[in-house]
């Protein structure tokens, strides 16, 4: 009876990665539709990064510590990993199905656990490791059901793994460096750098395409949702730390990637609505492992 409030208080911040996992998949579904309409990745990345920088600017109100100009390499480096991860994410979705790429992104939980241990930023309990490997097993089981051209699928997997490594490095460094800068300084600075670099994409932004209703209905919601999920997941890691458990919960996007992509294909059309019953059962088992991983991670502290 005494521990219940403490446990509740200790897990409330995990609602942020839970929300982020849903926003991420919904955003990728719209991004996939934009890519099918032949909208270039530069247009999508530019809009996404500008919206993210705008949202993160409000965090400046939280304040922080003054750091010498020579330390700006830290947010600049983290911004680089974010840009790399986002670019690889969009490339993976453009080349493959959302229901295949999204579960692979979830391998990030393993990379985060490894990096936190290697950098000694956090000593992880064994239960978090068990949760991470359970999540990886669920992800592998869901992905194993993928269908399509082998070379295209392999490229999708490699791009998604590259995105997972980039974002795992991003999370680890955000957790490591935010305390010395302050929540209201480090995160806004790094996303202002992201926005500044993204200005270089301006010559390739297809402004004229926004006249098309189909493009507006896919690019704008997709960019907005991806930017919003970035706010949720980055805020959770930078303000609360706990990157390992945050990413185990965030790995639920593998489940939403299967369910929501299937639902979207049923509504708007697409090959992902044509999976057999055995495929859906196998993916349901994988989703069950993901859920078990999340429960284990939540009760581990």
N, C-alpha and C positions, 0 to 999 in steps of 0.2 A: 504494500500500500504506500509505503514511504517513497519507493523508488520510481513509481509511475510518473509523477510530475517531472522528476529529473530526467527520465528516459525521453519523455515527450519533448522537453526543452532541448535535449541533446540531439534530437532528430528533426526538429521543425525546419532547419535550414535545408534539409534534403528535399523539401517541397520545390525548391528552386531548380535543381537538376531534373526532377520529375516533370515540371512544367517545360523545361528546356527540351527534354527528350521528345515531347509531343509537338512543340513548336518547330523543332528541327525537321521532323519528318513531314509535317504539313508544308513547311517551306520548300523542302526538296521536291515534293509532288508538284508544286507550282513551277519550280525551276525546271523540272523535267519537261513540263508542258511548254515552257518557254523555249527550251532547246529544241523541242520537236517543231516549234514554229520558226526555227532557224535564227533565233536571237543569239548573238555572239556572247561568249563568256565575259568579255570586257565590259559590256553593258550591265550585266548582272552583278559583277564584282564591284563596279564603280558605285552603283546605287546602294548595294548592301553595305559597303564600307562607309559611305557618307552617312547613311542612316545610323549605323552603329556608333560612329564618332559623335553624332548629334545626341544620341541617347546617353552615351557615357560622359558627355560634357556636364551633365547635371550632377555627377558624382563629385565634381570639384567642390561642391558645397560641404562635403564631409571633411575637408581639410586634410592636412598631412604635414610632413616634415620637409624643410628646405634641403635640397641636395645640390652639391656643386655641379656645374655644367659638365664636368668631366665624367659624371655618372650617367649621363643621358644615353650612353651606349647600352645600358640595361633595358630600358623600355624600347629602344630601337631594335635590339636583338629579339626581344619577345614579339614585337610587331612583325618582324620578318618571319618568324615561325607561324604567326597567325595567318599572314598573307599566303604563305606556302600551303598551309593546311586547307585554307578556304579554296584556293585555286585547284588543288588536287581533289577536293571534295566535289566541286562542280564538274571537273573533268570525268570523275568516276561515274557520276550520275548521268552525264551526257552520253557516255559510252555504254552504260548498262542499266538494268532495272533498279529502281529504288529499293525493291524488296531483296535484292542481292547485295547492293553496295552498302546499305544502311547497317545490316548486321555485322559486316566486316569492320565498319568504323568502330564497333564496340570493342574490338581487340585493344583499343586504347586503354582499357582498364588494366591490362597486364603491363603495358608499357609504363603507365603512371606508377604502378606498384613497384616496378623494377627501378625506375628513376628515383623515386623517393627513398628507396633503400640505398642505392648507390651514392646519392648525394648526401645521405644521412640527414635529410630534411625532416624525416619522420620515421620512427620505429613502428612498424606495422605489426599488429597482433596476427597470429596464425589464422584466425577466422576471416580476416579481410583477404588474405591470400587464397583461402579456400573459396571465398565468394568470387574472387577474380577468375579463378580457374573454372568454377561452375559457369560463370557468365561466358567465358571463352568457349566452353563445351556447348552451351546453348547456341551461341553464335555460329559455331562450326556446323552444328546439326541443321540449323535453319539454312545456312548457305549451301549445304550439301545438296539441297533440293533444287538448286538453280538449274535452269535450262537455257540453251542458246548456243551460239557459235563459240567454240572452245577458245579461240584466240581472243575474241572480244571479252569473254568472261575472265580469262587470265589477266588481261590488261585492266579490267575493272577492279579485280582483286588487288593487283599491285598498286594501282592509284589509291584505292581505299586504304590500304596498309600504309602507304606513304602519308596520307592525310592523318591517319591515327597516330603515327610517330610524331608528326609535326605538332599536332594539338596536345599530345601527351607532354612533349617538351615545353610547350606553351604553358600548360597548367602547372607543371613542376616549377618553372621559373617564376611564374606569377605568385605561387605560394611562398617561394623562397625569398623573393625580393620585395614584395609588397609591404611587409612589416616595417622595413627601414625607411620607406618612402611615405607610407600612409595610404589607406584605401582611396582617399580622395585626390591623390596626386599621381600615383603610379599608373593606375588603369586609364584615367583620362588622357595622360600623356602618351601612352602607347597607342591608343586609338586615334589620337590626333596625328601621330606619325603614320599610322595606317592610312588615314584620309589624305595626308600630304603626298604619300607615295602613289595613292590611287588617282590623284590628279593627272599623273602621267598617262593614265588610260583614256583621257578625254578625247584624243583624236580617233579612238576606235569605238567610242560610245555611239550607238545607232539611235540618235535622237529622233529621227524621222519615223522610226518604228512605233513610237508611242502614240502615233495617230491611229494605229490599228487597235480596235477594241480587244481582239484576242490577245495581243501582246500586253496591253495594259492590265488585263485580267489575270495574267500569269506572272509577269515580271514584278509588278508593284507589290502584290501580296507576298510573293516568294521572297523578295528582298526584305520586306518589312518583318516577316516571320523569322528569317535567318538572323537578322539584326537583333530582334527581341530575344531569341534564344541565346545569342552571344552575351547579352546583358545578364541573363539569368545564370548561366553557367560560370561566367567570369566573375560575377559578383559573389557567387557561392564560394569559389576557390579563394579569391583575394581577401574577402572579408572574414570568412569562417575558417579558411584553411581546409583540412580534412579532404584533400584532393582524392584520396583513394576511395573513400565511401561515396563521395559526390559522383565519381565516375562510374562506380558500380550501378548506382541508381540511374545515371545518365545512359547506361548501356541498355536500358529498357527501350531505347529508340529502335533497337533491333526488332522488338516485338511490334511496336507501332509501325515500323517500316513494312512489316508483313501485312498486318491487319488493315492499316489505312491505305496502303498502296493498292491492295486488293479491292477495298471499298471504292476507291477513286476510279479504278479501272472498270468496275461494274457500272459506275455512274457516267463516266465520260468516255468509256471505251479504252481498250488496251489489252495487250497479251497477258498481263498479270492476273486477269480475271478467268483465265482458262486452265488453271492448275487442276490436277486430278485430286481425288479425295485422299489418296495415300500421301501426296505431297503436302496437303494441308494438315494431315495428322502428324506427319514428321515435323513440320514447322511448329505445330502446337506443342509437341514435346520439347522442342528447343526453347520455345517461349516459356514453358514451365521451368526449365533449368534457369533461365534468366530471372524469373520471378523469385525462385528459391535463393539465387545469389543476392538479390536485393534485400530479401528478408534477413538473410544471414549477416549482411553488411550492416543493416540498421540496428540489429540487436547485439552487435559485437562490442558496443561501447556503452 
